[in-house]
Amino acid sequence: MPKLFLLAQVAGQDVAILSDHVESVVDIAAIAPVPRTAPAVCGLAALRSRVVTVIDTALAIDPDGEPSRRKRAVVTQVDGHHYALLVDMLDDAYRCEVRPLASGLMPGAAWGPVVSGVIDHLGRAVLVLDLSAVVARAAGTERAAA
């Protein structure tokens, strides 16, 4: 059965985010840095009378990549905590069916742990981004592959 996905772009890569995992889409105005955090953790921001941890999604995926200068973010909740994951660009929501990831579609090895499948959109394959895996990677708590 088709699911609803929000299409976005992270580090120049088209991604799909399951809409069930998206609380809102926001523009981050000010980020307060937090000392001694992981490089992918930009800091904290106030959104609608709550504090969220802002994560540079591109750096969480590939620590050797370029930091994001964007301020648009997807807000999600993981383990009771709110996170704003920065994205390059947002498109629209589309209904698509998820299929398993085929070899050769990954833009690089760093993406493997944060991708949970692929959708077909307008004749092209789009990676399904697992937001909880991105958060775990940003915090350095991702599980090692078995």
C-alpha positions as CSV (number, residue, x, y, z in Angstrom):
1,M,0.0,0.0,0.0
2,P,1.4,3.4,-0.9
3,K,2.6,5.6,1.9
4,L,2.9,9.4,2.1
5,F,6.5,10.8,1.8
6,L,7.9,14.3,2.0
7,L,10.5,14.8,-0.7
8,A,13.7,16.7,0.3
9,Q,17.3,17.1,-0.6
10,V,20.3,16.5,1.7
11,A,23.9,17.1,0.6
12,G,22.6,17.4,-3.0
13,Q,20.9,13.9,-2.8
14,D,17.2,13.5,-3.3
15,V,15.6,11.8,-0.3
16,A,12.1,10.8,0.8
17,I,11.0,11.1,4.4
18,L,8.0,9.1,5.7
19,S,5.4,11.8,6.6
20,D,4.4,9.9,9.8
21,H,7.8,10.9,11.1
22,V,7.5,14.6,10.3
23,E,5.9,16.8,13.0
24,S,6.5,20.0,11.0
25,V,8.7,21.8,8.6
26,V,10.3,25.0,9.9
27,D,12.9,27.7,9.2
28,I,15.4,27.9,12.0
29,A,16.2,31.5,12.9
30,A,18.8,31.3,15.7
31,I,20.8,28.4,16.9
32,A,22.5,28.5,20.3
33,P,25.7,26.4,20.1
34,V,26.3,23.8,22.8
35,P,29.9,23.1,23.8
36,R,31.4,19.7,23.5
37,T,28.7,18.2,21.3
38,A,29.2,16.0,18.2
39,P,30.1,18.0,15.1
40,A,26.7,17.2,13.5
41,V,24.9,18.8,16.4
42,C,24.6,22.5,15.5
43,G,23.0,23.4,18.9
44,L,19.6,24.3,20.3
45,A,16.8,26.4,18.9
46,A,13.5,27.6,20.3
47,L,10.4,26.5,18.2
48,R,6.9,27.3,19.4
49,S,7.8,27.4,23.1
50,R,9.9,24.3,23.0
51,V,13.6,23.6,22.6
52,V,14.8,21.4,19.8
53,T,18.2,20.0,19.1
54,V,19.3,21.1,15.6
55,I,21.2,18.5,13.6
56,D,23.2,19.1,10.4
57,T,21.8,16.1,8.5
58,A,24.5,16.2,5.9
59,L,27.3,16.0,8.5
60,A,25.5,13.3,10.5
61,I,25.4,11.2,7.3
62,D,28.9,12.0,6.2
63,P,31.3,13.6,8.7
64,D,33.8,14.2,5.9
65,G,31.2,16.2,4.0
66,E,30.5,19.9,3.9
67,P,28.5,21.5,6.7
68,S,25.1,22.8,5.8
69,R,24.4,26.5,5.6
70,R,20.7,26.0,5.3
71,K,18.1,26.9,7.9
72,R,15.2,24.9,6.7
73,A,14.5,21.8,8.8
74,V,12.2,18.8,9.3
75,V,11.1,18.5,12.9
76,T,10.8,14.9,14.3
77,Q,10.6,13.2,17.6
78,V,12.9,10.4,18.6
79,D,12.7,8.7,22.0
80,G,10.7,11.5,23.4
81,H,13.1,14.3,22.3
82,H,12.5,16.8,19.5
83,Y,15.0,17.3,16.7
84,A,15.2,19.7,13.8
85,L,17.1,18.1,10.9
86,L,18.5,20.6,8.4
87,V,17.8,19.9,4.7
88,D,18.9,21.7,1.6
89,M,15.5,21.9,0.1
90,L,12.0,20.6,0.5
91,D,9.6,19.6,-2.4
92,D,6.1,18.3,-1.8
93,A,4.4,15.2,-0.4
94,Y,3.8,12.2,-2.6
95,R,2.2,8.8,-2.2
96,C,4.6,6.0,-3.2
97,E,5.4,2.4,-2.4
98,V,8.6,1.6,-0.7
99,R,10.8,-1.2,-2.1
100,P,14.0,-2.7,-0.9
101,L,17.2,-0.9,-1.8
102,A,19.0,-2.3,-4.9
103,S,22.7,-2.4,-5.1
104,G,24.3,0.5,-6.9
105,L,21.8,3.2,-5.8
106,M,23.7,4.4,-2.8
107,P,25.6,7.6,-3.4
108,G,28.3,6.5,-0.9
109,A,29.0,4.1,1.9
110,A,28.1,6.7,4.5
111,W,24.5,6.6,3.4
112,G,23.9,2.9,4.1
113,P,23.1,3.1,7.8
114,V,20.5,5.9,7.3
115,V,18.6,4.6,4.3
116,S,15.7,2.2,4.8
117,G,14.6,1.6,1.2
118,V,13.8,3.4,-2.0
119,I,10.7,4.9,-3.8
120,D,10.1,5.6,-7.4
121,H,9.2,9.2,-8.1
122,L,8.8,10.6,-11.6
123,G,10.8,7.8,-13.1
124,R,13.8,8.0,-10.7
125,A,14.8,6.2,-7.6
126,V,14.7,8.3,-4.4
127,L,16.3,7.0,-1.1
128,V,14.1,6.7,1.9
129,L,15.8,8.5,4.8
130,D,15.4,7.0,8.3
131,L,15.3,10.1,10.6
132,S,15.9,8.1,13.8
133,A,19.0,6.6,12.3
134,V,20.3,10.1,11.4
135,V,19.7,11.3,15.0
136,A,21.5,8.2,16.3
137,R,24.4,8.9,14.0
138,A,24.6,12.6,14.9
139,A,24.7,11.6,18.6
140,G,27.3,8.8,18.0
141,T,24.9,6.2,19.3
142,E,24.2,4.2,16.1
143,R,24.4,0.5,16.4
144,A,27.2,-1.4,14.7
145,A,26.1,-3.7,11.9
146,A,25.9,-7.3,12.8
